[in-house]
Amino acid sequence: MQRPEARPRQHPEGAAPGGGGGGDRTAAAAAAGAMDPTRLLFQEPSLYTVKAIFILDNDGQRLLAKYYDDTFPSTKEQKTFERSVFNKTHKTDSEIAFLEGLTIVYKSSIDLFFYVVGSSQENELMLVAVLTCLFDSLNHMLRKNVEKRSLLDNLDGVFLVVDEIVDGGVILESDPQQVIQKVNFRTVSEPAAYGWTTALCLSKASPRVFLSRLILSA
């Protein structure tokens, strides 16, 4: 007797040959992969490293602040955050803090507090590099007199320094010598735009030599 020809088993549409709803298992695996905590932890690196830079006095009052995203969209929210950061850090010897899901590195000098803020997953060394560059650049610009009065007298130059280090949250420069060189070029070429005091302060020359150079370059 001739045996009937064996035919392949028919599977429901979307099912795998192994049976048991392979399509469903595939979808479930994809969903599980999407929720894998290791995938959430190791996110792709971003150029937008810095969320904020601000400088406060020894009473926690803002002297300068630059925010680079909408984490704190209003001035009121920014100042509330700054006050919380100051309260948490101004009496400690640590150089790093974690607050509201953010990483904060900071440094104090006489009557000033310098802060650089990044996300909770940001590389702390990158934030420290920005903070160090900021402080060293200002230390050079203010001729090692990094205190409130000197900073306020040269506030235009301070903003220039910050803008040369970070732009839109992206780190542009971490070498203070390069920062000072770039800022010095801008202020000497346009001293009226940034203030004569700032231009002179950034220049290593004496006032007489500085004015001579300015006249020759005109």
C-alpha positions as CSV (number, residue, x, y, z in Angstrom):
1,M,0.0,0.0,0.0
2,Q,1.3,3.4,-1.0
3,R,2.0,5.6,2.0
4,P,0.4,9.1,1.9
5,E,2.9,11.9,1.0
6,A,4.0,13.8,4.1
7,R,3.1,17.5,4.0
8,P,4.7,20.3,6.0
9,R,2.7,21.4,8.9
10,Q,0.9,24.7,8.3
11,H,1.6,27.4,10.9
12,P,-0.7,30.3,11.7
13,E,0.3,33.6,10.1
14,G,3.0,35.3,12.1
15,A,3.9,32.1,14.1
16,A,7.4,30.5,14.0
17,P,7.9,26.9,13.0
18,G,8.8,25.9,16.5
19,G,5.1,26.5,17.6
20,G,3.9,28.1,20.7
21,G,3.3,31.6,19.2
22,G,6.9,32.5,18.2
23,G,5.7,35.8,16.9
24,D,4.4,36.7,20.3
25,R,7.6,35.5,21.9
26,T,9.6,37.7,19.5
27,A,7.5,40.8,20.4
28,A,7.8,40.0,24.1
29,A,11.6,39.7,23.8
30,A,11.7,43.0,22.0
31,A,9.7,44.6,24.7
32,A,11.9,43.1,27.4
33,G,14.9,44.4,25.6
34,A,13.5,47.9,25.4
35,M,13.0,47.8,29.2
36,D,16.4,46.3,29.9
37,P,17.9,48.5,32.6
38,T,21.4,48.1,31.2
39,R,20.2,49.7,27.9
40,L,18.8,52.6,29.9
41,L,22.0,52.9,31.9
42,F,24.4,52.9,28.9
43,Q,22.9,55.6,26.9
44,E,24.6,57.1,23.9
45,P,27.0,59.9,24.9
46,S,25.9,63.5,24.2
47,L,27.8,66.6,23.3
48,Y,25.5,68.5,25.6
49,T,27.4,67.9,28.8
50,V,26.7,71.0,30.9
51,K,23.3,72.0,32.0
52,A,24.2,75.2,33.9
53,I,27.1,77.3,35.3
54,F,26.5,79.8,38.1
55,I,28.5,81.8,40.6
56,L,27.1,82.8,43.9
57,D,28.4,85.1,46.7
58,N,28.8,83.9,50.3
59,D,25.1,84.7,51.0
60,G,23.9,82.5,48.2
61,Q,23.0,85.4,45.9
62,R,23.4,85.1,42.2
63,L,26.2,87.0,40.6
64,L,26.3,85.1,37.2
65,A,24.2,82.3,35.8
66,K,24.0,80.5,32.5
67,Y,21.5,77.7,31.9
68,Y,21.7,75.6,28.7
69,D,18.5,73.7,28.7
70,D,14.9,73.9,30.0
71,T,15.4,71.9,33.2
72,F,14.7,75.1,35.0
73,P,12.8,77.2,32.5
74,S,12.0,80.3,34.6
75,T,14.2,82.6,36.6
76,K,12.3,81.8,39.7
77,E,12.9,78.1,39.4
78,Q,16.6,78.7,38.6
79,K,17.0,80.8,41.7
80,T,15.2,78.3,43.9
81,F,17.5,75.6,42.6
82,E,20.5,77.7,43.2
83,R,19.4,78.4,46.8
84,S,18.9,74.6,47.4
85,V,22.4,73.9,46.0
86,F,24.0,76.6,48.1
87,N,22.3,75.4,51.3
88,K,23.5,71.9,50.6
89,T,27.1,72.8,49.7
90,H,28.3,76.0,51.4
91,K,29.2,74.4,54.7
92,T,30.8,71.2,53.3
93,D,34.4,70.3,52.3
94,S,33.3,68.1,49.5
95,E,33.6,69.1,45.8
96,I,30.6,67.2,44.4
97,A,26.9,67.0,45.2
98,F,23.8,65.3,43.9
99,L,20.5,67.1,44.0
100,E,17.2,66.7,42.1
101,G,18.7,64.1,39.8
102,L,21.7,66.3,38.8
103,T,25.4,66.1,39.4
104,I,27.0,69.3,40.7
105,V,30.7,70.1,41.1
106,Y,31.7,73.2,42.9
107,K,34.6,75.3,44.3
108,S,34.8,78.2,46.7
109,S,37.2,81.2,46.8
110,I,37.0,83.8,49.6
111,D,33.4,85.1,49.2
112,L,32.5,83.3,45.9
113,F,31.1,79.8,45.1
114,F,31.5,78.4,41.6
115,Y,29.1,75.7,40.3
116,V,29.0,73.5,37.2
117,V,25.8,71.3,36.8
118,G,25.4,68.2,34.6
119,S,23.0,65.3,34.4
120,S,23.1,62.4,37.0
121,Q,24.8,60.2,34.3
122,E,27.4,62.8,33.3
123,N,31.1,62.1,33.7
124,E,32.1,63.9,36.8
125,L,35.7,64.4,35.4
126,M,34.3,66.4,32.5
127,L,32.4,68.7,34.8
128,V,35.4,69.1,37.1
129,A,37.5,70.0,34.0
130,V,35.0,72.7,33.1
131,L,35.0,74.0,36.7
132,T,38.8,74.0,36.9
133,C,39.1,75.8,33.6
134,L,36.6,78.4,34.7
135,F,38.3,79.1,38.0
136,D,41.9,79.2,36.5
137,S,40.8,81.5,33.7
138,L,39.2,83.9,36.1
139,N,42.2,83.7,38.4
140,H,44.3,84.8,35.5
141,M,41.9,87.5,34.4
142,L,41.4,88.9,37.9
143,R,45.2,88.7,38.6
144,K,44.7,86.1,41.4
145,N,42.2,88.3,43.1
146,V,39.1,86.1,42.8
147,E,36.6,87.8,45.0
148,K,33.2,89.3,44.7
149,R,34.2,93.0,44.2
150,S,36.8,92.2,41.6
151,L,34.4,89.8,39.8
152,L,31.6,92.4,39.6
153,D,34.0,95.0,38.3
154,N,34.9,92.7,35.4
155,L,31.6,91.0,34.9
156,D,31.6,91.5,31.1
157,G,34.9,89.6,30.9
158,V,33.6,86.9,33.2
159,F,30.7,86.2,30.8
160,L,33.2,86.1,27.9
161,V,35.3,83.5,29.8
162,V,32.2,81.3,30.4
163,D,31.1,81.6,26.7
164,E,34.6,80.5,25.5
165,I,34.4,77.4,27.8
166,V,30.8,76.3,27.2
167,D,28.4,77.2,24.4
168,G,24.9,75.8,24.5
169,G,25.9,73.1,26.9
170,V,28.7,71.9,24.7
171,I,32.3,72.1,26.1
172,L,34.4,74.1,23.7
173,E,37.6,74.5,25.7
174,S,39.2,73.2,28.9
175,D,42.6,74.9,28.6
176,P,42.6,78.2,30.6
177,Q,45.5,79.6,28.5
178,Q,43.5,79.1,25.3
179,V,40.5,80.7,26.9
180,I,42.4,83.8,28.0
181,Q,44.0,84.1,24.7
182,K,40.7,84.1,22.8
183,V,39.0,86.4,25.3
184,N,42.0,88.7,25.2
185,F,41.9,88.9,21.4
186,R,38.2,89.9,21.5
187,T,38.6,92.5,24.2
188,V,41.7,94.2,22.8
189,S,40.2,94.3,19.3
190,E,37.0,95.8,20.7
191,P,37.7,97.3,24.1
192,A,34.7,99.7,24.0
193,A,32.3,96.8,23.5
194,Y,33.5,94.9,26.6
195,G,34.7,97.6,28.9
196,W,38.2,99.2,29.2
197,T,38.7,97.8,32.7
198,T,38.1,94.2,31.5
199,A,40.4,94.7,28.4
200,L,43.2,96.1,30.6
201,C,42.7,93.4,33.2
202,L,43.0,90.7,30.6
203,S,46.2,92.2,29.2
204,K,49.5,91.4,30.9
205,A,50.9,94.7,29.9
206,S,51.0,97.8,32.0
207,P,48.4,100.5,31.3
208,R,50.9,102.6,29.4
209,V,52.0,99.7,27.2
210,F,48.4,98.6,26.7
211,L,47.3,102.0,25.5
212,S,50.3,102.2,23.1
213,R,49.3,98.9,21.6
214,L,45.8,100.0,21.2
215,I,46.8,103.2,19.4
216,L,49.1,101.3,17.1
217,S,46.4,98.8,16.2
218,A,43.8,101.5,15.4
